[in-house]
Amino acid sequence: MVQKPPPQTKKKSYCVMEDVYGVMMASPKEELQQLQLQLHKKHAPPQIMFPDVGRAIQDFMKTREVGEFLSGALAGAMTKAMLAPLETIRTRMVVGVGSKNIYGSFVQIIEKQGWQGLWAGNAINMLRIVPTQAIELGTFEYVKRAMTSAQEKWKQDESSSLQIGDLNLSFSLSWLSPVAVAGAAAGIVSTLACHPLEVLKDRLTVSPDIYPNLSIAVHKMYNDGGIGALYSGIAPTLIGMLPYSTCYYFMYETMKKSYCVAKNKDSLSRAEMLLVGALSGLTASTISYPLEVARKRLMVGALQGKCPPHMAAALSEVVRQDGLTGLYRGWAASCLKVMPSSGITWMFYEAWKDILLVERRQS
């Protein structure tokens, strides 16, 4: 039997000359490299760091606000495409052009302009409603969240009282409804941003002979009154929009919440959204309709050369000519337009929010 030799083990070396030599030889080289690097940095041109704009845009597009903005735009476009004929009839009846009833106005439009007359001004209406609905619904959601957060912070803030001598004044935001404030803000912001498009749409709808297309309408109005002509009627528009927008959003949120509590459910179905939205639009339109009549009179009164000087004068003129019932002239046509428009808008808006915001949460 042959025995294997024991494995040879490497002897430990106690000689350090090799390591010392390596260190001595490596150190100058490293120092030289560091010196060269420092000289390069000193004489190198300064580097400009550009922000990552593409990444910033991508992050911005994924925010909740953008999703709500896009949902409002898509909902408005889809709704107006479906309901343009009712909008045309309503506008003609409100300003007193043609027949005083829905059927008569419908027949007159078909006889004079054909079926395409029902969509008169629809191109500018689409250009108007897309940004209007986007701004309005986006503003409503943002202000509602901001107001709710402010109320919660105000309750926890100990500085919500003011001491003046022996008088202690306490402040509270609890009496304010975030929904009502958000609704008012939504109406004001969207009106200020998109009012010129509303004026152009009315001119194209009421007087297609004078204003056959958008470019001619803009050119003629600018020559007649400058930039101010595009904002004609802005004051009565804001006055009329404030109660309508506040009531509209408040009624929708209140009815939706009450219905969900009564039925013990978390959200509405699409059909329920359609119904609740229609009822909220009906309520808001009925309350603010006289102001809408006066607003339309002021906006298109210049076409007949007898524009009332202000809203009170427009209201008194309507009452004098048609009595109190004149304040609700065209109300039925308005309801036929407002109710489906409101219901369909909320249905589409909530549906698009479910799609776009879910995609953003998952990304």
Secondary structure as UniProt FT lines:
FT   HELIX           17..43
FT   HELIX           53..61
FT   HELIX           64..94
FT   TURN            95..96
FT   HELIX           102..113
FT   HELIX           115..119
FT   TURN            120..121
FT   HELIX           122..156
FT   TURN            158..159
FT   STRAND          161..164
FT   TURN            165..166
FT   STRAND          167..170
FT   TURN            174..175
FT   HELIX           178..206
FT   TURN            208..210
FT   HELIX           214..225
FT   HELIX           227..230
FT   TURN            231..233
FT   HELIX           234..263
FT   HELIX           270..300
FT   HELIX           301..304
FT   HELIX           311..322
FT   HELIX           324..328
FT   TURN            329..330
FT   HELIX           331..362
//
